[in-house]
Amino acid sequence: MNMYKRTRYLIVGDKGLSVEFGNALSEEINLRVQKLWVSLRESRLPGIIEAFPTIRSLFVYYDPLEIGVKRLIRELKQIESRMGEITLPPSRLFDVPCLYGGEFGPDLAGISEILRLPPEEIIRIHSGREYFIYDTGFIGGSAHFKIPPPLDSLPRKKTPNLGVPIGAVLVAGGMGSAFKPLAGPTGWHWIGTSPLQQWFPEKDPPLLINPGDRIIYRPVDREEFFKIRKLFDEGRYDPLFSTRHPGETG
């Protein structure tokens, strides 16, 4: 788990503070980050411009003319001491259809050669298991999770893919990206495409999948892919499978 015995408060320039709980990919560490994020928002502490939860830390962007860093750290420590009283929103489990390989996942064949596994085995390893979403970062709120071996041994690509579409399912550097929120280049391996979309800027919140949620990939064929895409675009397809409170299993 690698949780720090004492939370680290790291000054970042004259307007930033990083609050770190540990140095590993851990659901427990990540849930503490989320609790601090929720607690800070509810505290309405003056001088806070914005806070960004990451995999293992919370970055706090503040106005030093309204609150000094010493007071900010003091207030955050008090908030942290009360985090046990915070109940996070239920974790939602999403069914994520995915069309693997071919033009919808052109890097699958190359990964098959690198790992010396048939494409069908890679699909079996990648799909059918729950993934915990650690953060939603980068462009448009990409939802990131930890991938299993041997997929976790894949480095980033030496030459990036260009023009990767919305919905692309990506893996690299021990992490996965649920499905690409916006089209564009990427240095991650593109192994499949989902008919779902992540980014809805006109909505509040703007993301389909958020930190603390879970996803399961389900392989689909070309016909089902386009059927689901049409239904989703029309608002007639709900990928939500179930909900449960953080810490619950099953």
DRENVOPA-360011 format. One record per residue (C-alpha): residue in one letter; x, y, z; residue number from 1. Coordinates in nm, 3 decimals. Example, Ala and Ser with C-alpha at 12.3 -4.5 7.8 and 13.67 -1.06 7.14 Angstrom:
PT   vexro      east     north        up   volum
PT       A     1.230    -0.450     0.780       1
PT       S     1.367    -0.106     0.714       2
//
This chain:
PT   vexro      east     north        up   volum
PT       M     0.000     0.000     0.000       1
PT       N     0.289     0.241     0.086       2
PT       M     0.077     0.493     0.280       3
PT       Y     0.291     0.760     0.442       4
PT       K     0.291     0.761     0.823       5
PT       R     0.247     1.137     0.802       6
PT       T     0.079     1.325     0.522       7
PT       R     0.327     1.535     0.322       8
PT       Y     0.254     1.899     0.243       9
PT       L     0.475     2.012    -0.047      10
PT       I     0.490     2.378    -0.149      11
PT       V     0.464     2.424    -0.526      12
PT       G     0.556     2.779    -0.625      13
PT       D     0.381     3.071    -0.456      14
PT       K     0.023     2.958    -0.521      15
PT       G     0.031     2.579    -0.507      16
PT       L     0.034     2.308    -0.241      17
PT       S     0.052     1.933    -0.303      18
PT       V    -0.091     1.711    -0.028      19
PT       E     0.053     1.358    -0.065      20
PT       F    -0.075     1.050     0.118      21
PT       G     0.154     0.783    -0.028      22
PT       N     0.379     0.678    -0.316      23
PT       A     0.195     0.383    -0.468      24
PT       L    -0.109     0.294    -0.677      25
PT       S    -0.352     0.210    -0.398      26
PT       E    -0.730     0.234    -0.370      27
PT       E    -0.698     0.322     0.000      28
PT       I    -0.458     0.609    -0.074      29
PT       N    -0.678     0.729    -0.359      30
PT       L    -0.991     0.723    -0.144      31
PT       R    -0.814     0.943     0.113      32
PT       V    -0.733     1.189    -0.165      33
PT       Q    -1.099     1.193    -0.266      34
PT       K    -1.212     1.241     0.094      35
PT       L    -0.982     1.539     0.140      36
PT       W    -1.106     1.684    -0.189      37
PT       V    -1.471     1.652    -0.082      38
PT       S    -1.394     1.782     0.269      39
PT       L    -1.207     2.085     0.136      40
PT       R    -1.494     2.177    -0.095      41
PT       E    -1.746     2.147     0.189      42
PT       S    -1.529     2.359     0.420      43
PT       R    -1.556     2.664     0.190      44
PT       L    -1.212     2.771     0.310      45
PT       P    -1.141     3.127     0.186      46
PT       G    -0.863     3.177    -0.066      47
PT       I    -0.899     2.840    -0.239      48
PT       I    -0.911     2.889    -0.615      49
PT       E    -0.932     2.524    -0.715      50
PT       A    -0.828     2.176    -0.604      51
PT       F    -0.727     1.886    -0.831      52
PT       P    -0.737     1.524    -0.707      53
PT       T    -0.474     1.293    -0.858      54
PT       I    -0.385     0.928    -0.808      55
PT       R    -0.206     0.980    -0.475      56
PT       S    -0.224     1.350    -0.393      57
PT       L    -0.443     1.659    -0.391      58
PT       F    -0.311     1.974    -0.555      59
PT       V    -0.450     2.292    -0.400      60
PT       Y    -0.432     2.616    -0.598      61
PT       Y    -0.480     2.914    -0.367      62
PT       D    -0.460     3.294    -0.345      63
PT       P    -0.172     3.386    -0.108      64
PT       L    -0.325     3.731    -0.056      65
PT       E    -0.629     3.566     0.106      66
PT       I    -0.465     3.274     0.284      67
PT       G    -0.098     3.216     0.364      68
PT       V     0.059     2.876     0.312      69
PT       K     0.117     2.819     0.685      70
PT       R    -0.248     2.880     0.764      71
PT       L    -0.353     2.670     0.465      72
PT       I    -0.150     2.373     0.587      73
PT       R    -0.289     2.419     0.939      74
PT       E    -0.648     2.426     0.808      75
PT       L    -0.589     2.123     0.585      76
PT       K    -0.452     1.924     0.879      77
PT       Q    -0.767     2.005     1.076      78
PT       I    -0.983     1.903     0.781      79
PT       E    -0.782     1.581     0.745      80
PT       S    -0.841     1.495     1.112      81
PT       R    -1.217     1.499     1.047      82
PT       M    -1.212     1.298     0.723      83
PT       G    -1.342     0.988     0.900      84
PT       E    -1.680     1.160     0.915      85
PT       I    -1.694     1.198     0.536      86
PT       T    -1.895     0.952     0.327      87
PT       L    -1.800     0.947    -0.039      88
PT       P    -2.064     0.910    -0.311      89
PT       P    -2.141     0.549    -0.409      90
PT       S    -1.895     0.391    -0.652      91
PT       R    -2.068     0.319    -0.982      92
PT       L    -1.985     0.015    -1.195      93
PT       F    -2.004     0.070    -1.571      94
PT       D    -2.029    -0.189    -1.846      95
PT       V    -1.795    -0.068    -2.122      96
PT       P    -1.850    -0.235    -2.461      97
PT       C    -1.528    -0.259    -2.663      98
PT       L    -1.454    -0.362    -3.020      99
PT       Y    -1.096    -0.492    -3.012     100
PT       G    -0.835    -0.503    -3.289     101
PT       G    -0.840    -0.423    -3.660     102
PT       E    -0.913    -0.063    -3.752     103
PT       F    -1.072    -0.017    -3.409     104
PT       G    -0.757    -0.125    -3.224     105
PT       P    -0.462    -0.124    -3.464     106
PT       D    -0.196    -0.172    -3.192     107
PT       L    -0.341    -0.502    -3.071     108
PT       A    -0.148    -0.702    -3.332     109
PT       G     0.182    -0.537    -3.235     110
PT       I     0.119    -0.598    -2.865     111
PT       S     0.048    -0.961    -2.949     112
PT       E     0.396    -0.992    -3.100     113
PT       I     0.567    -0.807    -2.813     114
PT       L     0.403    -1.019    -2.543     115
PT       R     0.405    -1.338    -2.753     116
PT       L     0.039    -1.393    -2.681     117
PT       P    -0.246    -1.438    -2.930     118
PT       P    -0.482    -1.138    -2.960     119
PT       E    -0.765    -1.344    -2.811     120
PT       E    -0.564    -1.397    -2.491     121
PT       I    -0.485    -1.026    -2.462     122
PT       I    -0.856    -0.948    -2.500     123
PT       R    -0.939    -1.208    -2.233     124
PT       I    -0.686    -1.055    -1.992     125
PT       H    -0.802    -0.698    -2.055     126
PT       S    -1.178    -0.759    -2.041     127
PT       G    -1.412    -0.919    -1.788     128
PT       R    -1.254    -0.774    -1.472     129
PT       E    -1.330    -0.469    -1.259     130
PT       Y    -1.099    -0.170    -1.283     131
PT       F    -1.096     0.103    -1.017     132
PT       I    -1.075     0.456    -1.162     133
PT       Y    -0.796     0.647    -0.986     134
PT       D    -0.827     0.982    -1.160     135
PT       T    -0.968     1.168    -1.457     136
PT       G    -0.687     1.373    -1.597     137
PT       F    -0.532     1.506    -1.915     138
PT       I    -0.757     1.624    -2.200     139
PT       G    -1.130     1.592    -2.146     140
PT       G    -1.110     1.384    -1.829     141
PT       S    -0.943     1.058    -1.937     142
PT       A    -1.032     0.793    -1.678     143
PT       H    -0.719     0.604    -1.565     144
PT       F    -0.680     0.265    -1.398     145
PT       K    -0.414     0.003    -1.323     146
PT       I    -0.381    -0.276    -1.580     147
PT       P    -0.286    -0.639    -1.501     148
PT       P     0.026    -0.830    -1.608     149
PT       P     0.161    -0.882    -1.864     150
PT       L    -0.006    -0.572    -2.012     151
PT       D     0.152    -0.361    -1.737     152
PT       S     0.496    -0.425    -1.889     153
PT       L     0.415    -0.228    -2.205     154
PT       P     0.600     0.107    -2.228     155
PT       R     0.467     0.408    -2.414     156
PT       K     0.502     0.393    -2.792     157
PT       K     0.821     0.535    -2.944     158
PT       T     0.616     0.687    -3.225     159
PT       P     0.275     0.823    -3.121     160
PT       N    -0.050     0.741    -3.295     161
PT       L    -0.198     1.040    -3.476     162
PT       G    -0.568     1.116    -3.509     163
PT       V    -0.689     0.859    -3.256     164
PT       P    -1.070     0.888    -3.231     165
PT       I    -1.306     0.947    -2.943     166
PT       G    -1.369     0.619    -2.763     167
PT       A    -1.022     0.469    -2.820     168
PT       V    -0.925     0.220    -2.547     169
PT       L    -0.560     0.270    -2.450     170
PT       V    -0.285     0.105    -2.242     171
PT       A     0.075     0.203    -2.156     172
PT       G     0.315     0.231    -1.864     173
PT       G     0.114     0.009    -1.632     174
PT       M    -0.202     0.216    -1.679     175
PT       G    -0.513     0.206    -1.891     176
PT       S    -0.737     0.484    -2.022     177
PT       A    -1.104     0.385    -2.025     178
PT       F    -1.200     0.542    -2.359     179
PT       K    -1.056     0.856    -2.515     180
PT       P    -1.269     1.165    -2.440     181
PT       L    -1.144     1.369    -2.738     182
PT       A    -0.982     1.281    -3.069     183
PT       G    -0.610     1.347    -3.106     184
PT       P    -0.260     1.196    -3.092     185
PT       T    -0.143     0.965    -2.814     186
PT       G     0.170     0.775    -2.716     187
PT       W    -0.038     0.495    -2.563     188
PT       H    -0.121     0.165    -2.736     189
PT       W    -0.462     0.169    -2.903     190
PT       I    -0.614    -0.178    -2.859     191
PT       G    -0.986    -0.120    -2.908     192
PT       T    -1.268     0.132    -2.930     193
PT       S    -1.579     0.180    -2.718     194
PT       P    -1.903     0.329    -2.853     195
PT       L    -1.942     0.526    -2.528     196
PT       Q    -1.834     0.887    -2.470     197
PT       Q    -1.672     1.036    -2.159     198
PT       W    -1.678     1.414    -2.209     199
PT       F    -1.998     1.624    -2.206     200
PT       P    -1.893     1.989    -2.152     201
PT       E    -2.255     2.108    -2.147     202
PT       K    -2.337     1.892    -1.842     203
PT       D    -2.253     1.926    -1.472     204
PT       P    -2.059     1.717    -1.392     205
PT       P    -1.920     1.691    -1.748     206
PT       L    -1.785     1.334    -1.719     207
PT       L    -1.960     0.999    -1.753     208
PT       I    -1.703     0.817    -1.536     209
PT       N    -1.542     0.979    -1.230     210
PT       P    -1.268     0.890    -0.978     211
PT       G    -1.383     0.612    -0.747     212
PT       D    -1.604     0.453    -1.014     213
PT       R    -1.532     0.112    -1.166     214
PT       I    -1.552    -0.028    -1.517     215
PT       I    -1.568    -0.370    -1.683     216
PT       Y    -1.483    -0.412    -2.051     217
PT       R    -1.711    -0.636    -2.255     218
PT       P    -1.596    -0.748    -2.603     219
PT       V    -1.849    -0.679    -2.879     220
PT       D    -1.856    -0.735    -3.254     221
PT       R    -1.888    -0.468    -3.521     222
PT       E    -2.267    -0.497    -3.548     223
PT       E    -2.324    -0.457    -3.173     224
PT       F    -2.072    -0.172    -3.158     225
PT       F    -2.264     0.044    -3.403     226
PT       K    -2.599    -0.052    -3.250     227
PT       I    -2.482     0.061    -2.904     228
PT       R    -2.323     0.378    -3.044     229
PT       K    -2.653     0.479    -3.206     230
PT       L    -2.851     0.410    -2.888     231
PT       F    -2.596     0.596    -2.672     232
PT       D    -2.595     0.900    -2.901     233
PT       E    -2.976     0.905    -2.882     234
PT       G    -2.970     0.883    -2.502     235
PT       R    -3.130     0.537    -2.501     236
PT       Y    -2.835     0.331    -2.373     237
PT       D    -2.734     0.331    -2.005     238
PT       P    -2.397     0.164    -1.935     239
PT       L    -2.443     0.188    -1.555     240
PT       F    -2.439    -0.165    -1.412     241
PT       S    -2.460    -0.114    -1.035     242
PT       T    -2.355     0.109    -0.743     243
PT       R    -2.192     0.039    -0.409     244
PT       H    -2.038     0.241    -0.129     245
PT       P    -1.656     0.273    -0.114     246
PT       G    -1.504    -0.018     0.073     247
PT       E    -1.782    -0.261    -0.018     248
PT       T    -1.697    -0.567    -0.226     249
PT       G    -1.894    -0.782    -0.465     250
//
